[in-house]
Amino acid sequence: MSYFSHSWLPFIYLYGLGGLLFISGIVITLKSGSFNLKNHVHRQWFWVLVFGFIWYMTMHGGLTLLALGYNQLAVLIMFLVTGLSITGTILLRRKILYNK
């Protein structure tokens, strides 16, 4: 069994199909009117959902790279994602606190 079929093929399936279902769910909630992007709180939750999906996908990919022996690339990706997470959290909290 190749590395692709037991490591990357499930990854592509998980986040490919999961991404389609995620996007479909967002579109359905937008069209039904229960999710309104003009509402500030809904817009914040939209970005939390999108960022969460991307964060889990990136961390899963980084850990897969680590398991396959690409240590430097995996650590670099995980540090970048962690740094972006911390920066985004600080900026979001600052925006929420000072825009009220």
N, C-alpha and C positions, 0 to 999 in steps of 0.2 A: 504494500500500500504506500503510495507516495505521500510526501508531506502535504501536497496541495489537497488531496482528497480527504485527509483526516484533520486538517487544520484550517485551511482557507475556504474550502467548499462549504463547511457548516457556517463559517463566519459570513460568507456572502449570502447564503440562504437565510440566516437569522436576520441580518440587518437589511437585506434586500426585500424579503417578504414583510418583515417587521416595519420597514420604512414605508412600504406601500400601504400597509394597514394603518400606520400612524398618520400618514398624509390623508388617507381616506377618512379616517375618524375626524381629523381637523376640518376637512372640507364639509363633511356631514353636519358637524356642529355649527360651522359658519353659515351654511345654507338654511339650517333650521332656525337660526336666530338666537340660539341659546349661548352662543359665543360671539361677542361683538367686539371687534378690534378698535372701535372708536372709544370704548370704555378703557380708561387707564389701567384699571386692575386686570381686566381681561387681557390687555396687551402685555402686561408684565407676565402673567401666567403663560401666555403663548410663548414668550421667549424662554421662560423657565423650562417648558416642555421641550422646545426645540434644542436648547442647550443640553438638557439632560439626556436626550437621545444621542446627540453628538458626543457628549462626554463618555457615556457608557460604551459607545461604539469605539471610540479612540482608546479608552483604557483596555477594552477587550482585545483590540488589535495590538496594543503595546505589550500586553501580557502574552499574547500568542507569539509575537516576535521574540520575546524573552525566552519562552519555552523552546523556540526553534534555534536559539543560540545567537540571535542578533542583539546582543546585550547593549551595546552602545546606542544603537538606534532606538531600542525600546526605552531605555532610560531617558534619552533625549526627548522622545515623544511624551513620556509621562511627566517629565519636568515642565515641558511647554504647556501641556494641558492643565497641570496643577497651577502654574503661574498665571495662565489666562483665567482660570477659575477664581483665584484669589483677587486678581485685578478687577474682574467683572463684578465680583461680590462687593468690593470696596466702592467701585464707581456706582453701582446700583443703590447701595445703602446711602451714599452721599447724596445721590439724586433724590431719593425718597425723603431723606431728612430735610434737605434744604428747599424742596419744591412744595412743601405743604403750606 
